[in-house]
């Protein structure tokens, strides 16, 4: 089924109002890859995982061939996964998850690093990560309770996204394919038309790439995320770009935080609130109510879960907000899943309180009929 048709049928089925915009997408500019240990036909082997139907780059094939050589066998046997994080310009940051418990394994890993530095300039950095619990995790959907310890191999922990000056920490969340994501901030600016005195609160901001792109369009930008890696990405971007009007809050989005944030005079003004909960999870009803009570001028709610999107729409309606526009977002043409950016605004026209007039029945003519003589 066509993606646009799927969204239209969802809107019709759930009686979703609001104009559906054209699908926002961009050309694929390279994506992340994983060389990960999987069980295939009863045997555990290392296999490649990436964007569906994408061809494995030649540089990664050469690295796989090198890992099959005898002198690296001690290291290869200990690999849980190697994650190749694209910079959208043909380069990669490598994240190695492996159990290196013996001197032979450590030496083999060091030999592998020397080979990469010598033969693969497209490999921008390599770092090893230990996790608790220890299993193959996905950086685009990291477990909330997992603990990480990063061990530097070579290069920076931050990967610069070409052709911009923006970057992300190697452990931070980002879509596997980043072409559309790199243009999201500019698209939101065109979509929202913010005034110079408008203020932005971006919740579940991740690497805050779109928030950094919006700093010049808003009076000030406030980013919130509970993850340490999001904080590090934000801090690095603010320093590199010399941004003065952005602030990060390292905490969980809760009703108490919202009430405290908007309690004082310092945070009065015209606010746009951007919500992008991980995996499209449903906000609690009390959290939605707490946000609505702050009376933001706009709420942009992004989700990839259509069932939750319908529930969120009803909750915002109950809080006095109407759904004005829906923008489907396609992260990659080969990925079936779409995300929706839904724009809610206060119901100033009273649309939610209006009742349709009961149609009057046509009057019947009871005049007596006379026969013609």
SERO-4910 file (N, C-alpha, C, O; in steps of 0.05 Angstrom, whole numbers):
BEGIN
 pado doro    nc1    nc2    nc3   cac1   cac2   cac3    cc1    cc2    cc3    oc1    oc2    oc3
  Unk    A     17    -24      0      0      0      0     17     25      0     38     26     14
  Unk    A     10     45    -15     24     71    -16     23     83     12      3     82     26
  Unk    A     46     96     20     48    107     46     28    129     51     15    131     72
  Unk    A     24    146     31      5    168     34    -23    157     36    -39    168     52
  Unk    A    -29    137     21    -56    124     23    -61    113     51    -83    114     61
  Unk    A    -40    101     62    -42     89     89    -49    110    109    -66    106    127
  Unk    A    -36    133    108    -42    155    126    -70    166    122    -84    172    141
  Unk    A    -79    168     97   -106    178     91   -127    159    102   -147    168    114
  Unk    A   -123    133     99   -142    113    110   -143    114    140   -164    111    152
  Unk    A   -119    118    152   -118    120    182   -133    144    191   -148    143    210
  Unk    A   -130    167    177   -144    192    185   -175    188    181   -190    198    198
  Unk    A   -183    175    160   -212    171    155   -223    152    176   -245    157    186
  Unk    A   -209    130    182   -219    111    201   -222    122    229   -241    117    243
  Unk    A   -203    139    237   -203    150    264   -215    178    266   -214    191    286
  Unk    A   -226    187    243   -239    213    241   -220    235    250   -227    253    267
  Unk    A   -196    235    239   -175    254    246   -179    279    229   -178    277    204
  Unk    A   -182    302    241   -184    327    225   -156    337    217   -136    323    223
  Unk    A   -155    359    204   -129    371    198   -120    364    169   -126    342    159
  Unk    A   -107    383    157    -97    379    129    -72    362    129    -53    368    143
  Unk    A    -72    341    112    -48    324    109    -30    336     88    -38    338     64
  Unk    A     -6    343     96     13    355     77     26    333     60     22    309     64
  Unk    A     42    342     41     58    323     24     79    309     42     87    321     62
  Unk    A     86    285     35    106    270     51    133    285     50    142    291     28
  Unk    A    144    290     73    170    303     75    192    282     74    193    264     91
  Unk    A    210    284     54    231    264     51    255    277     38    254    300     30
  Unk    A    276    262     36    301    271     22    315    247     11    309    224     18
  Unk    A    334    253     -7    349    231    -18    366    218      3    377    231     21
  Unk    A    369    191      1    385    177     20    415    184     16    424    186     -6
  Unk    A    428    189     39    456    198     37    474    179     53    492    188     68
  Unk    A    469    154     51    484    134     66    472    129     93    460    148    105
  Unk    A    474    105    103    461     98    128    480     82    146    502     75    138
  Unk    A    471     77    170    487     61    189    486     32    182    466     22    170
  Unk    A    507     17    190    508    -11    186    516    -25    212    529    -13    229
  Unk    A    508    -50    215    517    -66    238    528    -93    228    516   -106    211
  Unk    A    551   -100    238    563   -127    234    558   -141    261    574   -138    280
  Unk    A    537   -157    262    527   -166    288    524   -196    290    519   -210    270
  Unk    A    528   -207    313    527   -236    318    498   -244    320    483   -235    337
  Unk    A    490   -263    302    463   -273    301    464   -303    299    483   -315    290
  Unk    A    442   -316    307    439   -345    305    426   -351    278    403   -344    273
  Unk    A    440   -365    261    429   -373    234    432   -403    231    454   -414    231
  Unk    A    409   -416    228    408   -445    225    424   -460    248    439   -478    243
  Unk    A    419   -450    272    431   -463    295    460   -455    301    471   -464    321
  Unk    A    472   -438    284    499   -429    289    500   -399    292    485   -384    280
  Unk    A    518   -390    310    522   -361    314    543   -351    295    566   -359    296
  Unk    A    535   -332    277    554   -321    258    550   -291    257    529   -280    265
  Unk    A    570   -277    247    568   -248    243    555   -242    216    564   -252    195
  Unk    A    535   -225    216    520   -218    192    517   -187    190    520   -173    210
  Unk    A    512   -177    166    508   -149    162    479   -142    164    462   -156    153
  Unk    A    473   -119    177    446   -109    179    447    -79    173    464    -64    183
  Unk    A    428    -69    156    428    -41    149    400    -33    138    380    -46    145
  Unk    A    399    -13    122    374     -5    109    366    -26     89    383    -35     74
  Unk    A    341    -35     89    332    -55     70    339    -48     41    335    -26     32
  Unk    A    350    -68     26    357    -66     -2    381    -48     -8    387    -44    -31
  Unk    A    393    -37     13    418    -21      8    441    -40      3    443    -62     14
  Unk    A    460    -31    -14    484    -47    -20    506    -41     -1    511    -17      5
  Unk    A    518    -61     10    540    -58     29    564    -43     15    573    -52     -5
  Unk    A    573    -21     27    595     -6     15    621    -23     13    625    -40     30
  Unk    A    637    -18     -8    661    -34    -13    680    -31     11    694    -51     18
  Unk    A    682     -8     24    700     -5     46    694    -23     69    711    -33     83
  Unk    A    668    -28     73    660    -46     95    665    -75     88    670    -91    105
  Unk    A    662    -82     62    669   -109     53    698   -115     58    705   -137     66
  Unk    A    716    -95     53    744    -99     57    751   -103     87    768   -118     94
  Unk    A    736    -89    104    740    -92    133    731   -120    142    744   -133    158
  Unk    A    709   -129    130    700   -157    136    721   -177    128    727   -196    142
  Unk    A    732   -173    104    753   -192     94    777   -192    113    789   -213    118
  Unk    A    785   -168    122    808   -166    140    803   -181    167    821   -194    178
  Unk    A    778   -179    176    771   -193    202    772   -223    199    774   -238    219
  Unk    A    770   -233    174    771   -263    170    799   -274    169    803   -298    167
  Unk    A    820   -256    171    847   -266    170    856   -278    197    845   -271    218
  Unk    A    875   -296    195    883   -312    218    893   -295    242    886   -301    265
  Unk    A    908   -274    237    920   -259    259    900   -243    275    907   -231    296
  Unk    A    875   -241    265    854   -227    280    833   -246    291    812   -237    300
  Unk    A    838   -272    291    818   -291    300    811   -288    329    788   -292    337
  Unk    A    830   -280    346    824   -278    375    805   -255    380    787   -257    397
  Unk    A    807   -233    364    789   -211    367    762   -217    355    741   -212    367
  Unk    A    761   -229    331    736   -234    317    718   -252    333    693   -249    333
  Unk    A    729   -272    347    713   -291    363    698   -277    386    678   -288    396
  Unk    A    708   -254    394    696   -240    417    676   -218    409    665   -205    427
  Unk    A    672   -214    383    655   -193    374    625   -199    379    615   -220    370
  Unk    A    612   -181    393    582   -182    394    570   -166    371    551   -175    358
  Unk    A    582   -143    365    574   -127    342    594   -105    338    608    -96    356
  Unk    A    595    -95    313    609    -71    306    589    -53    292    577    -61    271
  Unk    A    584    -29    302    565    -10    291    580     11    275    598     24    286
  Unk    A    573     14    250    585     35    233    565     58    230    544     54    217
  Unk    A    571     80    242    553    103    242    561    124    221    582    135    222
  Unk    A    543    127    202    549    144    178    549    174    185    534    183    202
  Unk    A    567    188    172    568    217    175    555    231    151    557    256    148
  Unk    A    541    216    133    527    226    109    547    236     88    538    248     68
  Unk    A    573    231     91    592    240     71    611    218     64    633    223     54
  Unk    A    604    193     68    621    170     61    639    161     84    654    142     81
  Unk    A    638    175    106    654    168    129    638    153    151    613    155    151
  Unk    A    652    140    169    638    125    190    653    128    217    677    129    218
  Unk    A    637    129    238    648    125    265    642     96    273    620     86    268
  Unk    A    661     82    285    658     54    291    655     50    321    671     61    337
  Unk    A    635     35    329    630     28    357    632     -2    359    616    -17    348
  Unk    A    653    -11    374    659    -40    377    649    -50    403    656    -40    424
  Unk    A    632    -71    402    622    -84    426    633   -112    426    624   -129    411
  Unk    A    653   -117    443    666   -143    444    677   -148    472    683   -130    487
  Unk    A    680   -174    479    691   -181    505    720   -187    502    728   -208    491
  Unk    A    737   -169    511    766   -172    508    778   -178    536    784   -159    551
  Unk    A    780   -204    542    787   -212    569    816   -222    572    826   -224    594
  Unk    A    829   -228    550    856   -239    551    876   -221    536    867   -205    520
  Unk    A    902   -223    542    922   -208    528    922   -213    498    926   -194    482
  Unk    A    916   -238    490    915   -244    461    892   -229    447    896   -218    425
  Unk    A    870   -228    460    847   -214    449    852   -184    447    845   -171    427
  Unk    A    864   -172    467    870   -144    467    890   -137    446    888   -116    433
  Unk    A    911   -153    443    931   -148    422    919   -150    394    925   -135    376
  Unk    A    901   -170    391    888   -173    365    871   -149    358    870   -140    335
  Unk    A    857   -138    378    841   -114    374    858    -90    367    852    -75    349
  Unk    A    881    -88    381    900    -66    375    910    -67    347    913    -47    333
  Unk    A    917    -92    338    926    -96    310    904    -87    290    911    -76    269
  Unk    A    879    -93    296    857    -85    279    855    -55    278    850    -44    256
  Unk    A    858    -41    300    857    -11    300    879      0    283    875     20    268
  Unk    A    903    -11    285    926     -2    269    921     -5    239    928     12    223
  Unk    A    908    -27    232    901    -32    204    881    -11    194    884      0    172
  Unk    A    861     -4    210    841     15    202    853     43    198    847     57    179
  Unk    A    871     51    217    884     77    214    902     79    190    905    100    178
  Unk    A    913     56    182    932     56    160    918     54    133    927     66    113
  Unk    A    896     39    132    884     32    106    856     44    101    846     42     78
  Unk    A    843     55    121    816     64    118    812     92    128    803     96    151
  Unk    A    818    113    112    814    140    121    785    148    125    779    167    138
  Unk    A    767    132    113    739    138    116    729    130    144    707    139    152
  Unk    A    745    115    159    737    108    187    747    132    205    771    134    210
  Unk    A    729    148    214    736    173    227    744    168    256    761    183    267
  Unk    A    733    148    269    739    143    297    731    114    303    713    103    290
  Unk    A    743    103    324    736     76    333    736     77    364    756     86    376
  Unk    A    714     67    376    713     65    405    700     39    413    682     29    399
  Unk    A    709     28    435    697      3    445    677     10    467    682     29    483
  Unk    A    656     -6    469    636     -1    490    630    -26    505    627    -48    493
  Unk    A    629    -24    531    620    -46    549    592    -39    559    587    -16    566
  Unk    A    574    -58    559    547    -52    568    538    -72    590    548    -94    592
  Unk    A    520    -62    607    507    -79    627    477    -74    625    468    -52    630
  Unk    A    462    -95    618    470   -122    610    484   -122    583    482   -103    568
  Unk    A    499   -143    578    515   -145    554    501   -160    532    500   -185    533
  Unk    A    490   -145    513    479   -157    489    478   -136    467    482   -113    472
  Unk    A    474   -145    442    475   -127    419    451   -107    420    428   -115    417
  Unk    A    458    -82    425    437    -61    426    438    -45    400    457    -46    385
  Unk    A    416    -30    395    414    -14    371    415     15    379    399     24    396
  Unk    A    433     30    368    436     58    376    412     75    368    408     97    380
  Unk    A    396     66    349    372     81    341    349     75    360    328     89    359
  Unk    A    352     56    378    332     49    398    345     37    422    341     13    428
  Unk    A    362     52    436    377     41    458    360     34    482    341     49    488
  Unk    A    365     12    496    350      6    521    354     28    542    376     37    547
  Unk    A    332     35    554    333     57    574    350     50    598    363     67    610
  Unk    A    349     24    606    362     16    631    391      6    627    404     -1    646
  Unk    A    401      7    602    428     -4    597    449     16    607    446     41    603
  Unk    A    471      6    618    494     22    627    516     19    607    521     -4    597
  Unk    A    530     41    600    551     41    580    577     51    592    578     70    607
  Unk    A    599     37    584    626     47    590    641     48    563    644     28    550
  Unk    A    650     72    556    663     77    530    693     77    534    704     91    551
  Unk    A    708     62    517    737     61    517    747     71    491    741     60    470
  Unk    A    763     92    491    772    105    467    792     88    452    811     77    464
  Unk    A    788     86    426    807     73    408    824     95    395    847     99    402
  Unk    A    812    109    375    824    133    363    802    151    352    780    142    347
  Unk    A    809    176    349    790    196    338    772    206    360    773    198    383
  Unk    A    754    225    351    736    238    370    712    220    376    706    202    361
  Unk    A    699    226    399    674    213    405    650    224    390    628    213    390
  Unk    A    655    247    376    634    261    362    638    258    332    660    261    321
  Unk    A    616    253    318    617    249    289    604    274    276    580    279    281
  Unk    A    618    288    259    608    311    245    591    303    221    600    287    205
  Unk    A    567    314    219    549    307    198    554    325    174    551    349    175
  Unk    A    562    313    152    568    328    127    542    335    113    523    319    114
  Unk    A    540    358    101    560    379     98    558    401    119    566    423    114
  Unk    A    546    395    143    541    416    163    564    416    183    584    401    181
  Unk    A    562    433    203    581    434    226    569    419    250    581    417    271
  Unk    A    544    409    247    531    395    268    543    367    273    555    356    254
  Unk    A    541    357    297    553    331    303    535    316    323    517    328    335
  Unk    A    542    291    328    528    275    348    548    257    362    568    248    349
  Unk    A    543    250    387    560    232    401    556    204    390    534    197    382
  Unk    A    577    188    389    576    162    376    555    143    389    546    124    376
  Unk    A    548    148    414    528    131    427    500    143    426    481    131    436
  Unk    A    497    167    415    471    181    416    452    170    395    460    158    375
  Unk    A    426    175    400    405    166    381    406    184    356    409    208    358
  Unk    A    403    171    333    398    185    308    387    164    289    393    140    292
  Unk    A    370    172    269    360    152    250    383    139    235    404    151    231
  Unk    A    379    115    226    400    101    211    407    116    186    430    118    178
  Unk    A    386    126    172    390    142    148    384    171    156    363    177    167
  Unk    A    403    189    151    401    216    163    395    238    143    394    262    151
  Unk    A    390    232    118    386    252     98    362    270    104    364    294    104
  Unk    A    339    258    110    315    273    117    318    287    144    310    310    147
  Unk    A    331    274    163    334    285    190    350    311    189    344    329    205
  Unk    A    370    312    172    387    336    170    372    360    159    381    383    162
  Unk    A    349    356    147    333    378    136    308    383    152    292    401    145
  Unk    A    304    369    174    279    372    189    277    399    202    255    411    203
  Unk    A    299    410    213    298    436    226    288    458    207    271    474    214
  Unk    A    299    458    183    291    478    163    262    474    155    248    494    150
  Unk    A    254    449    152    226    444    145    207    453    167    186    465    161
  Unk    A    214    449    192    197    458    214    196    489    215    175    500    221
  Unk    A    218    502    208    218    531    207    198    541    186    183    560    191
  Unk    A    198    529    162    180    536    141    151    530    149    133    544    141
  Unk    A    148    509    163    121    499    171    108    517    192     84    522    192
  Unk    A    125    526    211    115    541    234    115    571    231     99    585    244
  Unk    A    133    582    215    136    611    211    139    625    238    123    642    245
  Unk    A    159    618    255    161    630    281    168    660    280    183    669    262
  Unk    A    157    676    299    164    704    301    189    706    318    198    687    331
  Unk    A    202    730    318    227    734    331    225    730    362    245    723    375
  Unk    A    201    736    373    199    734    402    187    707    411    181    703    434
  Unk    A    183    688    392    174    661    398    196    645    413    219    650    408
  Unk    A    187    627    430    206    611    445    200    581    440    177    574    435
  Unk    A    221    565    442    218    536    435    227    519    458    248    523    470
  Unk    A    210    499    465    217    478    484    216    452    469    195    443    461
  Unk    A    240    439    466    242    413    451    246    391    471    266    389    484
  Unk    A    226    373    474    226    351    493    233    325    479    224    320    456
  Unk    A    248    308    493    259    283    481    277    291    457    273    281    435
  Unk    A    295    310    461    308    323    438    330    306    425    337    312    403
  Unk    A    340    285    439    361    270    427    386    287    422    393    302    439
  Unk    A    398    284    399    422    300    392    415    329    387    433    345    383
  Unk    A    389    336    387    380    364    384    388    377    358    392    401    356
  Unk    A    391    361    337    400    372    311    380    392    300    388    414    293
  Unk    A    354    385    300    334    404    290    331    428    308    325    450    299
  Unk    A    335    424    334    334    447    353    357    467    348    352    491    348
  Unk    A    381    457    342    403    474    336    398    490    310    405    514    308
  Unk    A    385    477    291    378    491    266    357    512    269    355    530    253
  Unk    A    342    511    291    320    530    296    328    553    314    312    571    319
  Unk    A    353    552    325    361    573    344    360    601    332    354    620    347
  Unk    A    365    605    307    365    631    295    337    641    290    333    665    285
  Unk    A    317    623    291    289    631    285    273    636    310    251    646    308
  Unk    A    283    628    333    269    632    358    285    650    377    309    651    375
  Unk    A    271    663    395    284    680    415    303    664    432    326    672    436
  Unk    A    294    641    441    311    622    456    300    594    452    277    589    446
  Unk    A    318    575    456    312    546    452    320    531    477    342    534    487
  Unk    A    301    514    487    306    498    511    302    469    504    281    461    493
  Unk    A    322    453    509    322    424    502    322    407    526    337    412    545
  Unk    A    306    386    526    304    368    549    307    339    540    295    330    520
  Unk    A    324    324    554    327    295    549    340    282    574    356    294    587
  Unk    A    332    258    580    342    244    604    368    230    599    382    222    618
  Unk    A    376    227    573    400    211    567    426    228    567    426    250    558
  Unk    A    447    216    579    472    230    581    484    236    553    496    258    550
  Unk    A    480    218    534    492    222    508    479    246    493    493    260    478
  Unk    A    453    250    498    440    273    486    452    299    497    455    318    483
  Unk    A    457    299    523    470    323    536    497    329    523    503    352    518
  Unk    A    513    308    518    539    311    507    538    321    478    553    339    471
  Unk    A    519    311    462    516    320    435    508    350    435    519    366    420
  Unk    A    489    357    452    480    385    454    503    403    461    507    424    448
  Unk    A    518    396    482    540    413    492    561    417    470    571    439    466
  Unk    A    568    396    455    587    398    434    577    416    412    593    433    402
  Unk    A    552    414    404    541    430    382    540    460    390    546    477    374
  Unk    A    532    465    415    531    493    424    558    506    424    561    529    416
  Unk    A    579    491    431    606    501    432    617    506    404    628    527    398
  Unk    A    613    486    386    624    488    359    610    511    343    623    526    329
  Unk    A    583    513    346    568    532    331    566    559    345    556    579    334
  Unk    A    577    561    370    577    586    386    549    596    390    543    620    386
  Unk    A    530    579    397    502    586    402    499    596    430    508    584    449
  Unk    A    486    620    433    483    633    458    455    631    470    451    636    494
  Unk    A    435    624    454    407    625    463    395    597    467    371    594    464
  Unk    A    411    577    473    401    550    477    410    540    504    432    546    514
  Unk    A    393    524    517    398    512    543    389    483    544    368    477    532
  Unk    A    403    466    558    396    438    560    388    431    589    399    441    608
  Unk    A    367    414    591    358    404    617    361    374    617    347    360    602
  Unk    A    378    364    635    384    335    636    365    322    656    372    317    679
  Unk    A    341    316    647    321    304    665    298    292    648    297    294    624
  Unk    A    280    279    662    257    266    650    234    286    648    230    302    666
  Unk    A    219    284    626    196    301    623    173    291    640    163    269    636
  Unk    A    166    307    660    144    299    679    127    324    684    135    346    679
  Unk    A    103    319    696     85    341    702     98    361    721     94    385    718
  Unk    A    112    350    741    124    368    761    145    387    748    147    410    756
  Unk    A    160    376    729    181    393    716    167    415    699    175    438    699
  Unk    A    146    407    684    131    427    668    120    449    685    123    473    679
  Unk    A    108    442    708     96    462    725    118    481    737    114    505    738
  Unk    A    140    469    744    162    485    755    174    503    734    181    527    739
  Unk    A    178    493    710    191    508    688    174    533    681    186    554    677
  Unk    A    148    530    680    131    552    672    120    569    695    103    586    691
  Unk    A    129    563    720    118    576    743    126    606    745    109    622    753
  Unk    A    151    612    739    160    640    742    155    658    718    148    648    697
  Unk    A    159    683    722    156    703    701    176    700    679    171    708    656
  Unk    A    200    688    686    222    686    667    214    670    642    226    674    621
  Unk    A    196    651    645    188    633    623    161    639    612    147    622    601
  Unk    A    152    665    615    128    673    602    133    680    573    156    686    566
  Unk    A    113    679    556    117    686    528    102    667    510     86    651    518
  Unk    A    108    669    484     95    653    463    112    628    458    134    630    447
  Unk    A    102    605    467    118    580    466    108    562    444     84    559    439
  Unk    A    128    549    431    123    525    414    136    502    429    159    503    436
  Unk    A    120    481    433    130    457    447    132    434    427    112    426    414
  Unk    A    156    423    424    162    401    406    164    375    422    181    374    440
  Unk    A    148    356    416    148    330    430    154    308    411    141    305    390
  Unk    A    175    293    417    184    270    400    191    246    417    214    239    419
  Unk    A    171    234    431    177    212    449    189    188    435    181    183    412
  Unk    A    207    174    448    221    151    435    201    129    427    183    122    443
  Unk    A    204    119    403    187     98    392    157    105    392    140     87    393
  Unk    A    151    130    392    123    139    391    107    131    415     83    128    413
  Unk    A    120    129    438    106    120    462     85    141    470     88    165    464
  Unk    A     63    132    482     41    148    490     47    165    515     57    154    535
  Unk    A     43    191    513     46    208    537     23    201    557      2    193    549
  Unk    A     29    205    582      8    201    602    -12    224    599     -6    246    590
  Unk    A    -37    218    606    -58    239    604    -52    263    622    -58    286    614
  Unk    A    -41    258    646    -35    280    664    -13    298    653    -12    322    657
  Unk    A      7    285    638     28    301    626     17    319    604     25    342    602
  Unk    A      0    308    587    -12    323    566    -28    347    577    -27    369    567
  Unk    A    -42    342    599    -58    363    611    -40    385    623    -46    408    621
  Unk    A    -18    376    635      1    395    647     13    413    626     16    437    630
  Unk    A     20    402    603     31    418    581     10    437    570     16    460    565
  Unk    A    -15    428    567    -36    444    556    -42    468    574    -49    490    565
  Unk    A    -40    464    600    -46    486    620    -26    509    618    -32    531    627
  Unk    A     -3    504    606     17    526    602      9    543    579     22    564    574
  Unk    A    -11    535    564    -22    550    541     -2    557    519      2    580    512
  Unk    A     12    536    509     31    541    487     16    550    462     -7    543    458
  Unk    A     29    566    445     17    575    420     16    553    400     -3    552    383
  Unk    A     35    535    401     36    512    382     47    488    397     63    490    415
  Unk    A     37    464    390     48    439    399     53    422    374     35    416    359
  Unk    A     78    414    370     86    396    348     91    369    361    111    366    375
  Unk    A     75    350    355     77    323    366     85    303    344     70    299    325
  Unk    A    109    291    347    119    273    327    117    244    338    125    238    360
  Unk    A    105    227    321    103    199    330    102    181    305     93    189    284
  Unk    A    112    156    308    111    136    287     90    115    293     88     95    277
  Unk    A     76    118    315     56     98    323     28    109    317     18    127    331
  Unk    A     15     99    296    -10    110    287    -33    107    307    -50    124    310
  Unk    A    -32     84    321    -53     80    342    -50    101    364    -70    112    373
  Unk    A    -25    106    373    -21    126    393    -26    154    383    -35    171    398
  Unk    A    -21    158    357    -26    185    345    -56    191    347    -63    214    353
  Unk    A    -73    172    342   -102    176    345   -110    182    373   -127    200    378
  Unk    A    -98    168    392   -104    173    421    -94    201    429   -107    215    444
  Unk    A    -70    208    420    -59    234    427    -76    257    416    -80    277    429
  Unk    A    -87    253    392   -104    273    380   -129    278    397   -137    301    401
  Unk    A   -141    257    407   -165    259    424   -158    273    450   -173    290    460
  Unk    A   -135    267    461   -127    279    487   -122    309    483   -130    325    500
  Unk    A   -109    317    461   -104    345    457   -131    360    452   -134    383    460
  Unk    A   -149    347    438   -176    358    434   -190    363    461   -202    384    465
  Unk    A   -187    344    479   -199    346    505   -187    369    522   -199    379    540
  Unk    A   -162    376    514   -148    398    528   -152    425    514   -140    445    522
  Unk    A   -169    425    493   -175    450    480   -157    457    456   -154    481    449
  Unk    A   -144    437    444   -126    442    422   -136    427    397   -145    404    398
  Unk    A   -136    441    374   -145    429    349   -121    422    332   -100    435    333
  Unk    A   -125    400    317   -104    391    299   -106    406    272   -126    403    258
  Unk    A    -86    423    267    -88    439    242    -75    426    218    -86    426    197
  Unk    A    -51    414    222    -37    402    199    -24    376    208    -18    371    232
  Unk    A    -20    358    188     -6    333    192     16    331    170     10    333    147
  Unk    A     41    328    179     63    325    159     75    297    162     89    292    181
  Unk    A     69    279    143     83    253    144    112    256    138    120    271    120
  Unk    A    129    241    153    158    243    150    169    215    142    164    195    155
  Unk    A    183    215    120    195    190    110    225    192    114    239    207    101
  Unk    A    236    175    132    264    176    138    281    164    115    303    172    110
  Unk    A    269    144    102    283    131     80    263    118     62    244    106     71
  Unk    A    266    120     35    246    109     16    242     79     19    221     69     14
  Unk    A    263     64     28    261     35     30    249     25     56    245      1     60
  Unk    A    244     44     74    232     36    100    202     42     99    194     64     93
  Unk    A    186     22    105    157     24    103    145     44    123    125     57    117
  Unk    A    158     46    146    146     62    167    148     92    162    169    102    154
  Unk    A    126    106    167    126    135    166    122    146    194    110    133    211
  Unk    A    132    170    199    126    184    224    109    208    217    109    218    195
  Unk    A     93    217    237     76    240    233     84    263    251     88    259    275
  Unk    A     86    286    239     89    311    255     61    324    255     51    332    234
  Unk    A     49    326    279     21    336    281     23    363    295     34    366    316
  Unk    A     11    384    282     11    411    293    -15    417    306    -36    417    293
  Unk    A    -14    422    332    -38    429    348    -37    458    356    -15    468    363
  Unk    A    -59    472    354    -61    500    362    -85    504    380   -104    488    379
  Unk    A    -85    525    397   -109    530    414   -134    534    398   -133    545    376
  Unk    A   -156    525    409   -182    527    395   -194    555    400   -213    558    415
  Unk    A   -182    575    388   -191    602    392   -218    608    379   -234    625    387
  Unk    A   -224    593    358   -250    597    343   -273    582    356   -296    585    347
  Unk    A   -267    566    377   -289    551    390   -299    528    374   -323    520    377
  Unk    A   -283    517    356   -292    495    339   -300    471    355   -319    457    348
  Unk    A   -285    465    377   -291    441    392   -317    443    408   -329    422    415
  Unk    A   -326    468    413   -350    471    429   -375    474    412   -398    476    422
  Unk    A   -371    476    386   -394    480    368   -410    455    365   -399    433    364
  Unk    A   -436    458    363   -454    435    357   -468    441    331   -478    462    326
  Unk    A   -469    420    315   -482    424    289   -512    427    294   -524    412    309
  Unk    A   -524    446    280   -553    450    284   -569    426    274   -562    413    254
  Unk    A   -590    420    288   -607    397    280   -623    405    255   -638    425    256
  Unk    A   -620    390    234   -634    398    209   -665    397    213   -676    378    224
  Unk    A   -678    417    203   -707    418    205   -720    401    184   -711    400    161
  Unk    A   -741    388    192   -756    371    173   -773    390    155   -785    409    164
  Unk    A   -774    383    129   -791    400    111   -820    399    119   -831    378    126
  Unk    A   -833    423    117   -862    424    124   -878    409    103   -874    410     79
  Unk    A   -898    395    114   -916    380     96   -941    397     90   -951    411    108
  Unk    A   -950    396     67   -973    412     59   -999    396     64  -1004    376     50
  Unk    A  -1015    405     84  -1040    391     91  -1064    405     80  -1087    400     89
  Unk    A  -1060    423     61  -1083    438     50  -1103    419     36  -1094    401     22
  Unk    A  -1128    423     39  -1148    405     27  -1146    406     -4  -1142    427    -16
  Unk    A  -1151    384    -15  -1150    382    -45  -1179    382    -56  -1196    368    -45
  Unk    A  -1184    399    -76  -1210    400    -88  -1210    388   -115  -1192    393   -132
  Unk    A  -1231    373   -120  -1233    362   -146  -1242    383   -166  -1260    399   -160
  Unk    A  -1231    382   -189  -1239    401   -210  -1265    392   -222  -1269    369   -231
  Unk    A  -1284    411   -224  -1310    405   -235  -1308    404   -266  -1328    398   -279
***
